[in-house]
Amino acid sequence: MEASELIKRVRQIEIKTRGLSSNIFAGQYHSAFKGRGMAFSEVREYQYGDDIRDIDWNVTARFNKPYIKVFEEERELTVMLLVDVSASLDFGTVRQMKKDMVTEIAATLAFSAIQNNDKIGVVFFSDKIEKFIPPKKGRKHILYIIRELIDFHPDSNRTDIRLAVEYLTNVLKKRCTAFILSDFIDSTDFRNALTIANRKHDVVAIQVYDRRIEDLPSIGLLKVKDAETGHEQWIDTSSAAVRKAQREWWLKQCAALQETFTKSNVDAISIRTDQDYVKALLNLFAKRN
């Protein structure tokens, strides 16, 4: 993409997603993703009903009467976006490509994070870690992330979600909120990695998919190509049996994926490229409150 076109696209996404973040998501994001714990604030005299476990014994001994520690919630979060940049994301048949929707959702979450004074970082992954952008604050940092989301060119076409999740577990030492943005078309088993990561971090899965993967149009012979492997084949979409088999395969994939999320205790939403991702994100935030 040429520099002038890239700047224009970055600006378009900034205007749209920053507006969504400030007008729609501000309160919901704030309450849906809590701080990483309780920070010590001050001490005060013990009052009837206080938890005796909060007694500060050093101060109590010094003043010969009980004092307790007062805590307040640590609001600042570290937010990580794990963004799938494999070739299967370069697909779309209705309103936009999966990659474009992932970019907009990621940018919206990024602006929501900095409006909440949170740090934001990104891991771009295929079947390797393509790029790691360490968490930072500020508009300049966000615009850099958006630029990379729009114009990133991966080395590999394939997908390995397990690798990306394990990388998150190993690289981020402090607890973070991590959003995985992917179509989750991956033949490898990543449930165990997801379970381990979600014990350490707060992991949220956002699946983006195209309607044609579940609903083939009846348009006769169609040549299809697997974007990740390059394998090509002809399918007869006029056959009701072929269309039924495709739909059943997709429903089976979705059921297996949902089971993975449920058993890993990971919150997840699924968004079709011709649907409104704003409504889906609001539903996700509401579910977490």
C-alpha positions in Angstrom: 0.0 0.0 0.0 1.3 3.5 -0.9 2.2 5.8 1.9 -0.5 8.4 1.1 -3.2 5.7 0.8 -2.0 4.1 4.1 -2.2 7.4 5.9 -5.7 8.0 4.6 -6.8 4.5 5.7 -5.3 4.9 9.1 -7.1 8.2 9.5 -10.4 6.7 8.4 -10.1 3.8 10.9 -9.0 6.2 13.7 -12.1 8.5 13.2 -14.5 5.5 13.1 -13.0 3.4 15.9 -12.1 6.3 18.3 -15.6 7.5 18.0 -17.0 4.1 18.9 -14.7 3.8 21.8 -15.6 7.2 23.4 -19.3 7.2 22.6 -20.3 3.6 23.0 -17.8 1.6 24.8 -16.3 3.9 27.4 -18.4 2.8 30.4 -18.9 -0.8 29.3 -15.2 -1.5 28.6 -14.3 0.1 32.0 -16.5 -2.2 34.0 -16.1 -5.4 31.9 -12.3 -5.5 32.2 -11.3 -4.8 35.8 -7.9 -3.9 37.1 -5.4 -6.6 37.9 -6.0 -6.6 41.6 -6.0 -4.5 44.8 -3.3 -2.0 45.6 -2.5 -0.8 49.1 -3.7 2.8 49.7 -3.5 3.8 53.4 -4.2 2.6 57.0 -7.0 3.7 59.3 -8.3 2.7 62.7 -10.1 -0.6 62.9 -13.9 -0.3 62.9 -16.5 -2.9 63.9 -17.2 -5.2 61.0 -13.8 -4.8 59.3 -12.0 -7.9 58.1 -9.4 -8.9 60.7 -7.2 -10.3 57.9 -6.6 -6.6 56.8 -5.1 -5.6 60.2 -1.7 -4.0 59.8 0.2 -5.6 62.8 3.2 -3.3 62.6 1.1 -0.1 62.9 -1.2 -1.7 65.5 1.9 -2.5 67.7 3.2 1.0 67.3 0.0 2.8 68.4 -1.3 0.1 70.8 -4.7 -0.1 69.0 -5.8 -1.9 65.9 -5.3 -0.4 62.4 -6.3 -1.9 59.1 -4.9 -1.6 55.6 -7.2 0.1 53.1 -6.9 -1.2 49.5 -8.2 0.3 46.3 -8.6 -1.4 42.9 -5.7 -1.1 40.5 -7.5 0.3 37.5 -4.6 0.3 35.0 -4.6 -2.8 32.8 -2.2 -4.2 30.2 -4.2 -5.2 27.1 -2.7 -7.5 24.5 -4.2 -8.1 21.1 -3.2 -11.5 19.5 -3.9 -10.9 15.9 -4.1 -13.7 13.3 -2.4 -12.6 10.1 -2.5 -16.0 8.3 -3.7 -16.1 4.7 -7.2 -17.3 5.5 -8.0 -13.8 6.9 -7.7 -12.4 3.4 -11.2 -13.6 2.4 -14.6 -11.9 2.3 -17.6 -12.3 0.1 -20.3 -9.9 1.5 -19.3 -6.6 3.1 -15.6 -6.8 3.9 -12.7 -9.2 4.3 -12.1 -10.9 7.6 -8.8 -9.0 7.9 -10.6 -5.6 7.6 -13.1 -6.4 10.4 -10.3 -7.7 12.6 -8.4 -4.5 12.0 -11.4 -2.4 13.0 -12.2 -4.4 16.1 -8.6 -4.3 17.2 -8.4 -0.5 16.7 -11.7 -0.1 18.7 -10.3 -2.1 21.6 -7.0 -0.2 21.4 -8.7 3.2 21.7 -11.0 1.8 24.5 -7.8 0.8 26.3 -6.0 4.1 26.1 -9.1 6.1 27.0 -9.1 3.9 30.2 -5.4 4.8 30.7 -4.4 1.2 29.9 -1.3 0.0 28.0 -1.8 -1.8 24.8 0.4 -4.2 22.9 0.1 -6.6 19.9 1.3 -10.0 18.9 0.9 -10.7 15.1 0.9 -14.5 14.5 0.6 -17.0 11.7 2.2 -20.4 12.4 5.1 -18.3 13.9 5.3 -15.2 15.9 5.5 -12.6 13.1 5.9 -9.5 15.3 5.6 -8.4 18.9 4.7 -4.8 19.8 5.3 -4.2 23.5 2.5 -2.6 25.5 2.6 1.2 25.7 0.2 4.1 26.1 -0.6 7.1 23.9 -2.2 8.1 20.6 1.1 7.9 18.7 1.5 4.2 19.8 -2.1 3.5 18.8 -1.6 4.9 15.3 1.5 2.8 14.9 -0.5 -0.3 15.8 -3.3 0.6 13.3 -0.7 1.2 10.6 0.7 -2.2 11.2 -2.8 -3.8 11.3 -3.6 -2.4 7.9 -0.3 -3.0 6.1 1.4 -5.9 7.8 2.8 -8.6 5.5 3.4 -11.9 7.2 6.2 -14.3 6.3 3.9 -17.4 6.6 0.4 -18.2 5.3 -0.5 -20.8 8.0 -2.0 -20.7 11.5 -0.9 -22.0 14.8 -3.0 -20.5 17.7 -1.3 -22.8 20.3 2.0 -21.2 19.5 0.6 -17.7 19.9 -1.1 -18.4 23.2 2.0 -20.1 24.6 4.1 -17.1 23.6 1.7 -14.8 25.5 2.0 -17.0 28.6 5.8 -17.0 28.4 6.5 -13.3 27.4 4.0 -11.4 29.5 5.1 -11.7 33.1 2.3 -9.6 34.7 -1.4 -10.4 34.3 -3.0 -8.9 31.3 -6.3 -8.9 29.4 -5.6 -10.6 26.0 -8.0 -10.6 23.0 -7.4 -13.3 20.4 -8.7 -12.1 17.0 -8.9 -14.9 14.5 -11.1 -17.0 12.3 -9.9 -19.9 14.5 -9.5 -22.2 11.4 -6.7 -24.2 12.9 -6.3 -28.0 12.8 -4.0 -28.1 15.8 -5.3 -28.5 19.4 -4.8 -25.4 21.4 -7.2 -26.1 24.4 -4.4 -26.9 26.9 -2.4 -23.8 26.0 -5.5 -21.7 26.3 -6.4 -23.1 29.7 -2.9 -22.4 31.0 -2.9 -18.9 29.6 -6.3 -18.1 31.0 -5.1 -19.0 34.5 -2.4 -16.4 34.3 -4.2 -13.8 32.2 -7.8 -12.8 31.3 -8.2 -14.3 27.8 -11.0 -13.4 25.5 -11.6 -15.0 22.0 -13.1 -13.0 19.1 -13.9 -15.2 16.1 -14.5 -13.4 12.7 -15.8 -15.5 9.9 -17.5 -15.1 6.5 -21.0 -16.4 5.8 -20.0 -18.4 2.8 -18.1 -20.8 5.0 -21.4 -22.0 6.4 -23.7 -21.2 3.6 -22.5 -22.0 0.0 -24.4 -20.3 -2.8 -25.9 -22.5 -5.5 -23.8 -21.2 -8.5 -22.7 -24.5 -10.1 -19.1 -25.5 -10.4 -16.8 -23.5 -8.2 -13.0 -23.6 -8.0 -11.9 -23.2 -4.4 -8.4 -22.7 -3.0 -7.1 -23.1 0.5 -5.3 -19.8 1.2 -3.0 -21.4 3.7 -1.9 -24.6 1.9 -2.5 -23.5 -1.7 -4.6 -26.7 -2.4 -7.2 -26.2 -5.1 -10.3 -28.2 -6.0 -13.6 -28.0 -7.9 -16.9 -28.3 -6.0 -20.4 -28.5 -7.4 -22.3 -25.9 -5.4 -25.5 -26.8 -7.3 -25.6 -30.1 -5.4 -27.8 -29.8 -2.2 -25.7 -32.7 -0.7 -22.5 -30.7 -1.1 -24.0 -27.6 0.4 -25.4 -29.6 3.3 -22.1 -31.3 3.9 -20.3 -28.0 4.0 -22.8 -26.6 6.5 -22.6 -29.7 8.7 -18.8 -29.5 8.7 -18.9 -25.9 9.7 -21.4 -26.5 12.5 -19.2 -29.3 13.8 -16.2 -27.0 13.8 -18.1 -24.3 15.7 -19.3 -26.9 18.3 -15.7 -28.1 18.9 -14.4 -24.6 19.1 -17.2 -23.6 21.6 -16.3 -26.7 23.7 -12.6 -25.6 23.7 -13.6 -22.1 25.0 -16.0 -23.5 27.6 -13.5 -26.0 29.0 -10.8 -23.3 29.0 -13.1 -20.9 30.8 -12.5 -18.3 28.1 -15.2 -15.8 27.1 -15.8 -15.8 23.4 -17.9 -14.2 20.7 -18.3 -15.0 17.1 -18.9 -12.3 14.5 -19.8 -12.7 10.8 -18.2 -10.2 8.4 -21.7 -9.0 7.2 -22.9 -8.4 10.8 -22.5 -5.5 13.2 -19.4 -6.0 15.4 -20.4 -3.1 17.7 -23.5 -5.1 18.9 -21.3 -8.2 19.4 -18.7 -6.3 21.5 -21.4 -4.7 23.6 -22.9 -8.2 24.2 -19.5 -9.4 25.2 -19.0 -6.5 27.6 -22.5 -7.0 29.1 -21.8 -10.7 29.6 -18.7 -9.9 31.7 -20.4 -7.4 34.0 
